[in-house]
């Protein structure tokens, strides 16, 4: 059972078309080799990253709350089988898990969509094997966006500022205008990782003039 309805269900067709040519911020930062590893794609959406992982030889399970996005992912799997298993489930709980541990997990640009950050990280810590890795990517929460973008890519409500945490919408075009996002301070993310019992391994900041993406590498203690 899931605890909430996905905000993406009402925007699934638009989202697939809008992101069709997008790459994944996590693609270049995954541990290698992936061949034979059992990997969880948490908040997998319509399976873009799941297919990259499978192409690199991983055994992939994708989990998402949106039935409609999973439907598109399963259509792709039927057209071009890659051995990916897609499960409908709430990422903030582990009741979708079959009890077989994962060697690694990735959450690409999706933690901002999850209202219960602690629950999501607890789920990851629960399903990883001891020593298993977890990589997640975010809009960098310390920066409001690229110059000239206004609120379209802003990380936090312009009228509230960096310390104003919670769900909000840009009310403009793009993903954050359609489904909104949860803004959290960087310290909130880092402390939540520690509270879940995970260890930090490495941080990477991506961007041109200012960092736009944050890539965080963690692991479950062995």
Secondary structure as the mmCIF struct_conf table of DSSP 4:
data_model
#
loop_
_struct_conf.conf_type_id
_struct_conf.id
_struct_conf.beg_label_comp_id
_struct_conf.beg_label_asym_id
_struct_conf.beg_label_seq_id
_struct_conf.end_label_comp_id
_struct_conf.end_label_asym_id
_struct_conf.end_label_seq_id
BEND BEND1 UNK A 3 UNK A 4
TURN_TY1_P TURN_TY1_P1 UNK A 7 UNK A 8
HELX_RH_3T_P HELX_RH_3T_P1 UNK A 9 UNK A 11
HELX_RH_AL_P HELX_RH_AL_P1 UNK A 12 UNK A 18
TURN_TY1_P TURN_TY1_P2 UNK A 19 UNK A 21
TURN_TY1_P TURN_TY1_P3 UNK A 25 UNK A 26
HELX_RH_3T_P HELX_RH_3T_P2 UNK A 27 UNK A 29
BEND BEND2 UNK A 30 UNK A 30
BEND BEND3 UNK A 32 UNK A 32
TURN_TY1_P TURN_TY1_P4 UNK A 35 UNK A 36
STRN STRN1 UNK A 38 UNK A 42
TURN_TY1_P TURN_TY1_P5 UNK A 43 UNK A 43
TURN_TY1_P TURN_TY1_P6 UNK A 45 UNK A 46
BEND BEND4 UNK A 47 UNK A 47
HELX_RH_AL_P HELX_RH_AL_P2 UNK A 48 UNK A 55
TURN_TY1_P TURN_TY1_P7 UNK A 56 UNK A 57
STRN STRN2 UNK A 59 UNK A 64
BEND BEND5 UNK A 65 UNK A 65
HELX_RH_AL_P HELX_RH_AL_P3 UNK A 67 UNK A 79
BEND BEND6 UNK A 80 UNK A 80
STRN STRN3 UNK A 85 UNK A 88
TURN_TY1_P TURN_TY1_P8 UNK A 91 UNK A 92
BEND BEND7 UNK A 93 UNK A 93
TURN_TY1_P TURN_TY1_P9 UNK A 95 UNK A 96
BEND BEND8 UNK A 99 UNK A 99
HELX_LH_PP_P HELX_LH_PP_P1 UNK A 100 UNK A 101
STRN STRN4 UNK A 102 UNK A 108
BEND BEND9 UNK A 109 UNK A 109
HELX_RH_3T_P HELX_RH_3T_P3 UNK A 111 UNK A 113
BEND BEND10 UNK A 115 UNK A 115
HELX_RH_AL_P HELX_RH_AL_P4 UNK A 117 UNK A 127
STRN STRN5 UNK A 128 UNK A 139
TURN_TY1_P TURN_TY1_P10 UNK A 141 UNK A 142
BEND BEND11 UNK A 146 UNK A 146
TURN_TY1_P TURN_TY1_P11 UNK A 147 UNK A 148
TURN_TY1_P TURN_TY1_P12 UNK A 150 UNK A 153
BEND BEND12 UNK A 155 UNK A 156
TURN_TY1_P TURN_TY1_P13 UNK A 158 UNK A 160
TURN_TY1_P TURN_TY1_P14 UNK A 162 UNK A 163
STRN STRN6 UNK A 166 UNK A 168
BEND BEND13 UNK A 172 UNK A 174
HELX_RH_AL_P HELX_RH_AL_P5 UNK A 175 UNK A 178
TURN_TY1_P TURN_TY1_P15 UNK A 179 UNK A 179
STRN STRN7 UNK A 181 UNK A 183
HELX_RH_AL_P HELX_RH_AL_P6 UNK A 186 UNK A 195
TURN_TY1_P TURN_TY1_P16 UNK A 196 UNK A 197
STRN STRN8 UNK A 198 UNK A 207
BEND BEND14 UNK A 208 UNK A 210
STRN STRN9 UNK A 211 UNK A 220
#
